[in-house]
Amino acid sequence: MPSPDRPLPSDADLRRLIRFSTEDGLIWLSGQRMLLLHSASLTALRQELMDTVGPKHTRRLLMRAGYASGERDALLARQIRPEASVFDMFAVGPQLHRLEGAVRATPQVFEVDEEAGRFRCEVRWDHSWESEAHLREWGPQEEPACWMLLGYASGYSSAFFRRPVIFKEVQCTACGQPYCLIEGRFVHEWPEGEQLARDYAPDSMLVRLDDLHSQVEALRSRLKPADEQGPLLGRSRAFKGAVELLQKAAPTQVTVLLTGETGVGKERFASALHAMSARADKPFVAINCAALPAELIESELFGAEKGAYTGASSMRVGRFERANGGTLLLDELGELPLAAQAKLLRVLQSGEIERLGGTRAIKVDVRVIAATNVDLEKAVEAGHFRRDLLYRLNVYPVHIPALRERAEDIEMLAMHMLQKFSALHGKQVTGLTDRALAALRSHSWPGNVRELENLMERGLILTASGEMIDVQALFPHWSERSDASMVDEQGLLISPRTEGAAPAEPAGLYDAVLAQGLSLDAFEDGLLQEAVRRAGGNLAAAARVLGMTRPQLSYRLARARERTAPGHAGG
């Protein structure tokens, strides 16, 4: 592709992705949370790093920070302009760099042949914040100083082309030139490509620190409750409180009662308690008391002799015998029939079972963990649960908090689940957008951890490989705040509801439509077309502004085309 001989495409589609939700104190660029920072604060950080680790390490740290930022912005490019030329798609990066206030980036040369592995790009930078700050603090330089901006260009281009791209700053205003200029190529096209790529490799000092951190985490993980599925994950105060109770109970033989809402992970907690105990090398057996018919629950728990009931053609070993020496989880205990409750109480008191239809007592050594989402006190009052059994089980209660009570754990759990489902489905995404994480934290979670697991699997399936899961893939009916402001061509904040000159009051709108001689269909058609134009052809963005879904907008546009087609009779 030759050098561009035309200006950059309109950035209206990008400006519409910037939302200032002043009521919430949030700024969004599509799904990513952004910040307005004083350049002085970044300069102070730069100064601190220079004084602490020296110019060489500072340069590489800032380049990698810029690289990460560029990678994030590149995820938007092909989504926003999927039908555009390669140059117009690539221009998202320079245009976002402008909108973000980093630098005025103007591509001078853009030549690419992806099949042949050739890429050459030159971009002129004016008003680089980084060069200005460096020059102000340290005076004229011998070497270019736009480290974060350079990292951004390399990270953006590498993620855009999905192959390593390295940019070099060939001139810089910090060195006395009138403007900064960068040149980028695929790594293999640079004679010193491997050496340039090392700028984005972790520093040896940071590698050592990371190794030490990994060792500390490994030591900590040995102290965490874990089973074959790994350690329980969480850092919230409510979660840690429950885990501490588990750890104290683990070396004892006390009967534990796990309470909590449906889906909080009671079976995982029970399995982890077993894994921490001296019985870890013995069986862990779980039974869901609500999943079995009442007539079968006793034989499942205690076993049955041959001929004990119709169809019992052989002796059956129950769950207590299978768990002998280990741990038995009685899940959904509140659903256990009263007759079975009486027999369970006798087993807990005597340590002996009697098979259904049998006549001899069988000694068992089983630690019982009971779990329920039912308020057993209320069940006792209603006559559905035995009070003496409640007293026998409620020796050591552990309440597992609902997910909405441990919002600090949601991101950690979500990323763990994404890794699991990525391996299961053979599909990789790059994580969750900030907007998706914000929606997850604010969700009420009636289904708790199980609901989160379902959302992560669905989000992975609905999101294209190599992209980030955004909020619509998790919550299809999610909509942006209607009072969020956007940025117009002059850089002023405007409300999406009042953009343009359309009167806000129904009476004024009615008068304006009549004055222009518009029919209702013509008015709607014009409104739809203008929304699509201002969104740069992005139907999803236009639909969001109009407060409808993309399929609804597509349907209305199709109707508009039918009305304007030759031969259409009208109605």
C-alpha positions as CSV (number, residue, x, y, z in Angstrom):
1,M,0.0,0.0,0.0
2,P,1.5,3.4,-1.0
3,S,2.0,6.3,1.3
4,P,-1.3,8.1,2.2
5,D,-2.1,11.0,0.0
6,R,-5.2,11.9,1.8
7,P,-5.9,13.3,5.3
8,L,-6.9,11.2,8.2
9,P,-10.5,9.9,8.2
10,S,-13.1,11.6,10.4
11,D,-12.6,10.9,14.1
12,A,-16.3,11.3,14.9
13,D,-16.6,7.5,15.5
14,L,-13.8,7.7,18.0
15,R,-15.1,10.8,19.8
16,R,-18.4,9.1,20.3
17,L,-16.6,6.3,22.2
18,I,-15.4,8.9,24.7
19,R,-18.0,9.3,27.5
20,F,-17.8,11.6,30.5
21,S,-20.2,10.2,33.1
22,T,-19.8,13.1,35.5
23,E,-22.4,11.8,37.9
24,D,-20.3,8.7,38.5
25,G,-16.9,10.3,38.2
26,L,-16.0,8.0,35.3
27,I,-14.5,8.6,31.9
28,W,-14.8,5.8,29.3
29,L,-13.1,5.1,26.0
30,S,-15.4,2.4,24.6
31,G,-15.1,-0.3,27.3
32,Q,-11.9,1.0,28.9
33,R,-11.9,3.4,31.9
34,M,-9.7,6.4,31.3
35,L,-8.2,9.2,33.5
36,L,-7.5,12.8,33.0
37,L,-4.1,13.3,34.7
38,H,-1.9,16.4,35.1
39,S,1.1,16.0,32.9
40,A,3.0,17.3,35.9
41,S,2.1,14.1,37.8
42,L,3.6,11.9,35.1
43,T,6.7,14.2,35.0
44,A,7.1,13.7,38.7
45,L,6.9,10.0,38.3
46,R,9.5,10.2,35.6
47,Q,11.7,12.2,37.9
48,E,11.3,9.7,40.7
49,L,12.2,6.8,38.4
50,M,15.2,8.6,37.0
51,D,16.5,9.3,40.5
52,T,15.8,5.8,41.7
53,V,16.6,3.4,38.9
54,G,18.4,5.6,36.5
55,P,17.7,6.7,32.9
56,K,18.2,3.3,31.2
57,H,15.7,1.5,33.4
58,T,13.3,4.4,33.4
59,R,13.3,4.5,29.6
60,R,12.5,0.8,29.3
61,L,9.8,0.9,32.1
62,L,8.0,3.8,30.4
63,M,8.3,2.2,27.0
64,R,6.7,-0.9,28.3
65,A,3.9,1.2,30.0
66,G,3.3,2.9,26.6
67,Y,3.4,-0.5,24.9
68,A,0.6,-1.8,27.1
69,S,-1.5,1.3,26.4
70,G,-1.1,0.9,22.7
71,E,-2.1,-2.7,22.8
72,R,-5.4,-1.7,24.5
73,D,-6.2,0.9,21.8
74,A,-5.4,-1.5,19.0
75,L,-8.3,-3.7,20.1
76,L,-10.7,-1.0,19.0
77,A,-9.3,-0.3,15.6
78,R,-10.6,-3.3,13.6
79,Q,-13.9,-3.3,15.7
80,I,-14.7,0.4,15.0
81,R,-13.9,0.4,11.3
82,P,-14.2,-3.2,10.1
83,E,-15.1,-2.3,6.5
84,A,-12.6,0.5,6.1
85,S,-9.2,0.4,4.3
86,V,-6.2,-0.8,6.3
87,F,-4.9,2.7,6.5
88,D,-8.2,4.1,7.9
89,M,-8.3,1.3,10.4
90,F,-4.7,1.8,11.4
91,A,-5.4,5.6,11.7
92,V,-7.4,4.9,14.8
93,G,-4.1,4.8,16.8
94,P,-2.8,8.2,15.7
95,Q,-6.2,9.7,16.1
96,L,-6.7,8.3,19.6
97,H,-3.2,9.6,20.5
98,R,-4.5,13.0,19.5
99,L,-7.8,12.7,21.4
100,E,-6.0,11.4,24.5
101,G,-3.9,14.6,24.5
102,A,-0.6,12.7,24.2
103,V,0.7,14.1,20.9
104,R,-0.5,15.3,17.5
105,A,0.3,12.3,15.4
106,T,0.3,12.6,11.6
107,P,1.2,9.6,9.4
108,Q,3.7,10.7,6.6
109,V,4.4,7.3,5.1
110,F,2.3,4.2,5.3
111,E,3.3,1.2,3.2
112,V,2.3,-2.3,4.1
113,D,2.2,-5.8,2.5
114,E,1.3,-8.2,5.2
115,E,1.6,-11.3,3.1
116,A,5.1,-10.3,2.1
117,G,6.0,-9.3,5.6
118,R,6.8,-5.7,4.7
119,F,5.7,-2.6,6.7
120,R,7.1,0.9,6.8
121,C,5.4,3.8,8.6
122,E,6.6,7.3,9.4
123,V,4.6,9.4,11.8
124,R,5.2,13.1,12.6
125,W,4.6,14.1,16.2
126,D,3.9,17.7,17.2
127,H,3.3,18.9,20.7
128,S,4.6,15.8,22.4
129,W,3.9,16.1,26.1
130,E,6.8,13.8,26.9
131,S,9.4,15.8,24.9
132,E,8.2,19.1,26.4
133,A,8.3,17.7,30.0
134,H,11.8,16.1,29.5
135,L,13.2,19.3,27.9
136,R,11.7,21.4,30.7
137,E,13.2,19.2,33.5
138,W,16.5,18.1,32.0
139,G,17.3,20.5,29.2
140,P,18.4,19.7,25.6
141,Q,19.1,16.1,25.0
142,E,21.5,14.0,22.9
143,E,19.0,11.1,22.6
144,P,15.2,11.2,21.8
145,A,13.0,11.3,25.0
146,C,9.5,10.3,23.9
147,W,9.7,6.9,25.6
148,M,6.0,6.3,26.5
149,L,4.8,7.6,23.2
150,L,7.3,5.4,21.3
151,G,6.2,2.3,23.3
152,Y,2.6,3.2,22.5
153,A,3.3,3.2,18.7
154,S,5.1,-0.2,18.9
155,G,2.4,-1.8,21.1
156,Y,-0.4,-0.4,19.0
157,S,1.1,-1.5,15.7
158,S,2.1,-5.0,17.0
159,A,-1.4,-5.7,18.3
160,F,-3.0,-4.2,15.1
161,F,-1.0,-6.5,12.8
162,R,-0.7,-9.3,15.3
163,R,3.0,-9.5,14.7
164,P,5.9,-7.6,16.3
165,V,6.4,-4.1,15.1
166,I,9.1,-1.8,16.4
167,F,9.2,2.0,16.0
168,K,12.3,4.1,16.4
169,E,12.3,7.8,17.2
170,V,14.6,9.3,14.5
171,Q,14.3,12.9,15.6
172,C,12.9,14.6,18.7
173,T,12.2,18.2,19.7
174,A,14.0,17.4,23.0
175,C,17.1,17.2,20.8
176,G,16.5,20.5,19.1
177,Q,14.5,19.4,16.0
178,P,11.3,21.3,15.0
179,Y,9.1,18.2,15.4
180,C,9.5,14.5,16.5
181,L,9.5,11.8,13.8
182,I,9.2,8.0,14.3
183,E,9.7,5.2,11.9
184,G,8.2,1.7,12.3
185,R,8.9,-1.7,10.6
186,F,8.2,-5.3,11.4
187,V,10.9,-6.6,13.7
188,H,12.6,-8.8,11.1
189,E,12.9,-5.8,8.7
190,W,15.2,-3.9,11.1
191,P,18.9,-5.1,10.9
192,E,19.1,-4.6,14.7
193,G,15.5,-5.9,15.3
194,E,16.4,-8.3,18.1
195,Q,18.3,-5.6,19.9
196,L,15.4,-3.2,19.6
197,A,12.9,-5.8,20.8
198,R,14.9,-6.2,24.0
199,D,13.7,-2.7,25.1
200,Y,10.3,-4.4,25.7
201,A,11.7,-7.4,27.6
202,P,11.6,-7.3,31.4
203,D,14.6,-5.8,33.1
204,S,16.8,-8.2,35.0
205,M,16.2,-6.3,38.2
206,L,12.4,-6.6,37.7
207,V,12.8,-10.2,36.8
208,R,14.5,-10.9,40.1
209,L,11.7,-9.0,41.9
210,D,9.1,-11.0,40.0
211,D,10.8,-14.3,40.9
212,L,10.9,-13.4,44.6
213,H,7.2,-12.4,44.4
214,S,6.4,-15.8,42.7
215,Q,8.3,-17.6,45.5
216,V,6.4,-15.7,48.2
217,E,3.1,-16.5,46.5
218,A,4.0,-20.2,46.2
219,L,4.7,-20.3,49.9
220,R,1.5,-18.6,50.6
221,S,-0.5,-21.0,48.4
222,R,0.7,-23.9,50.5
223,L,-1.1,-22.4,53.4
224,K,-4.3,-21.8,51.5
225,P,-7.2,-24.2,51.5
226,A,-7.0,-26.1,48.3
227,D,-8.1,-29.3,46.6
228,E,-7.5,-30.8,43.1
229,Q,-9.1,-27.7,41.6
230,G,-6.5,-25.4,43.2
231,P,-6.8,-23.0,46.1
232,L,-10.0,-21.1,47.0
233,L,-9.7,-17.6,45.4
234,G,-10.5,-14.3,47.1
235,R,-9.0,-11.4,49.0
236,S,-12.1,-9.7,50.5
237,R,-12.6,-9.5,54.2
238,A,-15.7,-11.6,54.2
239,F,-14.0,-14.4,52.2
240,K,-10.9,-14.3,54.4
241,G,-13.1,-14.7,57.5
242,A,-14.7,-17.8,56.1
243,V,-11.3,-19.3,55.1
244,E,-9.9,-18.6,58.6
245,L,-12.7,-20.6,60.1
246,L,-12.0,-23.5,57.7
247,Q,-8.3,-23.4,58.6
248,K,-9.1,-23.6,62.3
249,A,-11.5,-26.5,61.8
250,A,-9.3,-28.5,59.4
251,P,-7.0,-30.3,62.0
252,T,-10.0,-31.2,64.2
253,Q,-12.8,-33.7,63.7
254,V,-15.6,-31.2,64.4
255,T,-18.8,-31.5,62.3
256,V,-19.0,-28.3,60.1
257,L,-22.2,-26.7,58.9
258,L,-21.7,-24.6,55.8
259,T,-24.4,-22.0,55.1
260,G,-24.9,-19.5,52.3
261,E,-27.0,-18.8,49.3
262,T,-27.3,-21.0,46.3
263,G,-24.2,-20.9,44.1
264,V,-21.7,-19.5,46.6
265,G,-19.5,-22.6,46.3
266,K,-20.3,-24.6,49.4
267,E,-19.1,-27.9,47.8
268,R,-15.7,-26.2,46.9
269,F,-15.3,-25.1,50.5
270,A,-16.1,-28.5,51.8
271,S,-13.6,-30.1,49.4
272,A,-11.0,-27.6,50.4
273,L,-11.6,-28.4,54.1
274,H,-11.2,-32.1,53.4
275,A,-7.9,-31.4,51.5
276,M,-6.5,-29.5,54.5
277,S,-7.4,-32.2,57.0
278,A,-5.6,-35.3,58.1
279,R,-8.2,-37.2,56.0
280,A,-7.0,-35.7,52.7
281,D,-5.7,-39.1,51.4
282,K,-9.1,-40.7,52.2
283,P,-12.3,-40.5,50.1
284,F,-14.3,-37.3,49.8
285,V,-17.9,-38.2,49.0
286,A,-20.7,-35.7,48.3
287,I,-24.4,-36.3,48.1
288,N,-27.1,-33.7,47.1
289,C,-30.0,-34.5,49.4
290,A,-32.4,-32.5,47.2
291,A,-31.6,-34.4,44.0
292,L,-32.8,-37.8,45.2
293,P,-36.4,-39.1,45.6
294,A,-37.4,-39.5,49.3
295,E,-37.7,-43.3,48.9
296,L,-34.1,-43.6,47.8
297,I,-32.3,-41.2,50.1
298,E,-31.9,-43.7,52.9
299,S,-30.4,-46.4,50.7
300,E,-28.1,-43.8,49.2
301,L,-26.9,-42.7,52.6
302,F,-26.8,-46.0,54.5
303,G,-26.8,-48.7,51.9
304,A,-29.3,-51.6,51.4
305,E,-29.2,-55.3,51.7
306,K,-30.3,-57.5,48.8
307,G,-34.1,-57.7,48.7
308,A,-34.5,-54.8,51.0
309,Y,-37.0,-53.2,48.6
310,T,-38.4,-54.0,45.1
311,G,-35.6,-54.0,42.6
312,A,-32.8,-54.4,45.2
313,S,-31.2,-57.4,43.4
314,S,-27.9,-57.0,45.2
315,M,-26.3,-55.5,48.3
316,R,-25.8,-51.7,47.9
317,V,-23.0,-49.8,49.7
318,G,-24.2,-46.4,50.9
319,R,-22.3,-43.1,50.9
320,F,-21.3,-43.4,54.6
321,E,-19.5,-46.6,53.9
322,R,-17.9,-45.2,50.8
323,A,-16.6,-42.2,52.8
324,N,-15.2,-44.4,55.6
325,G,-12.0,-42.8,56.9
326,G,-12.7,-39.7,54.9
327,T,-15.3,-36.9,54.6
328,L,-19.0,-36.9,53.6
329,L,-20.7,-33.8,52.4
330,L,-24.4,-33.7,52.9
331,D,-25.4,-30.9,50.5
332,E,-28.8,-29.2,50.6
333,L,-29.3,-30.8,54.0
334,G,-32.5,-28.8,54.6
335,E,-34.3,-30.9,52.0
336,L,-33.7,-34.2,53.8
337,P,-36.9,-36.0,54.8
338,L,-37.8,-36.1,58.5
339,A,-37.5,-40.0,58.6
340,A,-33.9,-39.8,57.2
341,Q,-33.1,-37.0,59.6
342,A,-33.8,-39.3,62.5
343,K,-31.5,-42.0,61.2
344,L,-28.8,-39.4,60.4
345,L,-28.9,-38.1,64.0
346,R,-28.4,-41.6,65.3
347,V,-25.4,-42.2,63.0
348,L,-23.8,-38.9,64.1
349,Q,-24.3,-39.8,67.8
350,S,-23.2,-43.5,67.6
351,G,-20.8,-43.6,64.6
352,E,-22.7,-46.6,63.3
353,I,-25.0,-47.2,60.3
354,E,-27.4,-50.0,59.5
355,R,-28.2,-50.8,55.9
356,L,-31.7,-50.7,54.8
357,G,-33.1,-54.2,55.4
358,G,-30.1,-55.2,57.5
359,T,-29.9,-56.3,61.1
360,R,-26.3,-55.5,62.1
361,A,-24.6,-52.3,63.0
362,I,-21.6,-51.2,60.9
363,K,-19.0,-49.0,62.4
364,V,-17.9,-46.0,60.2
365,D,-15.3,-43.3,60.7
366,V,-16.6,-40.4,58.8
367,R,-16.3,-36.6,59.2
368,V,-19.6,-35.0,58.2
369,I,-19.9,-31.6,56.6
370,A,-23.4,-30.4,56.1
371,A,-24.3,-27.6,53.7
372,T,-27.6,-25.7,53.2
373,N,-29.0,-22.5,51.8
374,V,-32.1,-22.9,54.0
375,D,-32.5,-21.1,57.3
376,L,-32.6,-24.2,59.5
377,E,-34.0,-22.3,62.5
378,K,-37.0,-21.3,60.4
379,A,-37.2,-24.8,59.1
380,V,-37.4,-26.1,62.7
381,E,-40.1,-23.6,63.6
382,A,-42.1,-24.8,60.5
383,G,-41.7,-28.4,61.5
384,H,-39.5,-29.3,58.5
385,F,-36.3,-30.0,60.4
386,R,-35.5,-31.7,63.7
387,R,-34.3,-29.4,66.4
388,D,-32.0,-32.0,68.0
389,L,-30.3,-32.6,64.6
390,L,-29.8,-28.9,64.2
391,Y,-28.1,-28.7,67.6
392,R,-25.9,-31.7,66.6
393,L,-24.9,-30.1,63.3
394,N,-24.6,-26.5,64.4
395,V,-21.4,-27.1,66.5
396,Y,-19.2,-25.2,64.0
397,P,-21.1,-23.1,61.5
398,V,-19.2,-21.4,58.7
399,H,-21.2,-18.8,56.6
400,I,-19.9,-18.4,53.0
401,P,-20.5,-14.9,51.9
402,A,-22.6,-14.1,48.8
403,L,-20.7,-12.8,45.8
404,R,-22.2,-9.3,46.1
405,E,-20.6,-9.2,49.6
406,R,-17.1,-9.9,48.1
407,A,-16.9,-7.5,45.1
408,E,-13.2,-7.3,45.5
409,D,-12.9,-11.0,44.5
410,I,-14.9,-10.7,41.3
411,E,-12.1,-9.8,38.9
412,M,-9.8,-12.5,40.3
413,L,-12.5,-15.2,40.0
414,A,-13.5,-14.0,36.5
415,M,-10.0,-14.2,35.2
416,H,-9.5,-17.7,36.7
417,M,-12.7,-18.9,35.1
418,L,-11.6,-17.4,31.7
419,Q,-8.4,-19.4,31.9
420,K,-10.3,-22.5,32.6
421,F,-12.8,-22.0,29.8
422,S,-10.1,-20.9,27.3
423,A,-8.4,-24.2,27.8
424,L,-11.7,-26.1,27.6
425,H,-12.9,-24.4,24.4
426,G,-9.5,-23.9,22.8
427,K,-10.1,-20.1,22.4
428,Q,-8.1,-17.2,23.8
429,V,-9.4,-13.7,24.6
430,T,-7.3,-10.9,26.0
431,G,-9.4,-10.3,29.1
432,L,-12.3,-8.1,30.2
433,T,-12.8,-4.4,29.4
434,D,-12.9,-2.0,32.3
435,R,-16.6,-1.4,31.5
436,A,-17.3,-5.1,31.7
437,L,-15.5,-5.3,35.1
438,A,-17.5,-2.3,36.4
439,A,-20.7,-4.0,35.3
440,L,-19.7,-7.2,37.0
441,R,-18.9,-5.4,40.3
442,S,-22.3,-3.6,40.3
443,H,-24.4,-6.7,39.4
444,S,-26.6,-8.1,42.2
445,W,-25.5,-11.7,41.6
446,P,-28.6,-13.7,42.6
447,G,-26.8,-16.8,41.3
448,N,-23.5,-16.0,43.0
449,V,-20.3,-17.7,41.8
450,R,-22.2,-20.2,39.7
451,E,-23.8,-17.3,37.8
452,L,-20.4,-15.7,37.3
453,E,-19.0,-18.9,35.9
454,N,-21.9,-19.1,33.4
455,L,-21.3,-15.4,32.3
456,M,-17.6,-16.0,31.8
457,E,-18.2,-19.0,29.6
458,R,-20.9,-17.1,27.5
459,G,-18.7,-14.1,27.2
460,L,-15.8,-16.2,25.9
461,I,-18.0,-17.8,23.3
462,L,-19.5,-14.5,22.1
463,T,-16.2,-12.7,21.9
464,A,-13.9,-13.0,18.9
465,S,-10.5,-14.6,19.6
466,G,-7.8,-12.1,20.5
467,E,-10.3,-9.4,21.6
468,M,-11.5,-8.3,25.1
469,I,-14.9,-9.3,26.5
470,D,-17.1,-6.2,26.7
471,V,-20.1,-5.7,28.7
472,Q,-22.7,-6.6,26.0
473,A,-21.3,-10.1,25.8
474,L,-22.1,-10.6,29.5
475,F,-25.3,-8.5,29.9
476,P,-27.1,-8.3,26.5
477,H,-29.6,-5.8,27.8
478,W,-27.0,-3.4,29.3
479,S,-27.2,0.2,28.2
480,E,-24.9,3.2,28.7
481,R,-26.0,6.0,31.0
482,S,-28.1,8.4,29.0
483,D,-26.6,11.5,30.8
484,A,-23.0,10.8,29.8
485,S,-21.4,13.6,27.8
486,M,-19.4,13.2,24.6
487,V,-16.8,15.3,22.8
488,D,-17.6,17.4,19.7
489,E,-15.3,18.5,16.9
490,Q,-14.2,21.6,18.9
491,G,-13.4,19.5,21.9
492,L,-16.5,20.6,23.9
493,L,-18.5,18.3,26.0
494,I,-22.0,17.8,24.7
495,S,-25.0,15.6,25.8
496,P,-25.8,12.8,23.3
497,R,-29.5,13.7,23.8
498,T,-29.0,17.3,22.7
499,E,-26.3,16.9,20.0
500,G,-27.2,18.9,16.9
501,A,-29.8,21.6,16.8
502,A,-33.0,19.5,17.3
503,P,-35.3,21.1,19.7
504,A,-35.6,19.3,23.0
505,E,-39.3,20.0,23.7
506,P,-42.0,18.0,21.8
507,A,-43.8,21.2,20.7
508,G,-40.6,22.7,19.2
509,L,-39.7,19.5,17.5
510,Y,-43.2,19.2,16.0
511,D,-43.0,22.8,14.6
512,A,-39.6,22.1,13.2
513,V,-40.7,19.0,11.3
514,L,-43.8,20.7,9.9
515,A,-41.8,23.8,8.8
516,Q,-39.5,21.6,6.8
517,G,-42.4,19.7,5.2
518,L,-41.2,16.3,6.5
519,S,-43.4,13.3,6.8
520,L,-42.9,11.0,9.8
521,D,-41.1,8.4,7.6
522,A,-38.8,11.0,6.1
523,F,-38.0,12.4,9.5
524,E,-37.1,9.0,10.8
525,D,-35.1,8.1,7.7
526,G,-33.1,11.3,8.0
527,L,-32.5,10.8,11.8
528,L,-31.2,7.2,11.2
529,Q,-28.9,8.2,8.3
530,E,-27.5,11.1,10.3
531,A,-26.8,8.9,13.3
532,V,-25.0,6.4,11.1
533,R,-23.0,9.2,9.4
534,R,-21.9,10.7,12.6
535,A,-20.9,7.3,13.9
536,G,-18.6,6.8,10.9
537,G,-20.7,4.0,9.6
538,N,-20.5,2.0,12.8
539,L,-24.1,0.7,13.2
540,A,-23.5,-0.5,16.8
541,A,-22.3,3.0,17.9
542,A,-25.2,4.7,16.0
543,A,-27.7,2.3,17.6
544,R,-26.4,3.1,21.1
545,V,-26.8,6.8,20.5
546,L,-30.4,6.3,19.3
547,G,-31.2,4.0,22.3
548,M,-31.9,0.9,20.3
549,T,-30.1,-2.4,19.5
550,R,-28.1,-2.9,16.3
551,P,-30.6,-5.4,14.8
552,Q,-33.4,-2.8,15.4
553,L,-31.4,-0.1,13.6
554,S,-30.6,-2.5,10.7
555,Y,-34.3,-3.4,10.4
556,R,-35.3,0.3,10.3
557,L,-32.6,1.1,7.7
558,A,-33.8,-1.7,5.5
559,R,-37.3,-0.3,5.7
560,A,-35.9,3.1,4.8
561,R,-34.2,1.7,1.7
562,E,-37.4,-0.1,0.6
563,R,-39.3,3.2,0.9
564,T,-36.8,5.0,-1.3
565,A,-36.4,2.2,-3.8
566,P,-37.7,2.8,-7.4
567,G,-41.2,1.6,-7.9
568,H,-42.1,1.8,-4.2
569,A,-45.8,2.8,-3.9
570,G,-45.6,4.1,-0.4
571,G,-48.3,3.6,2.2
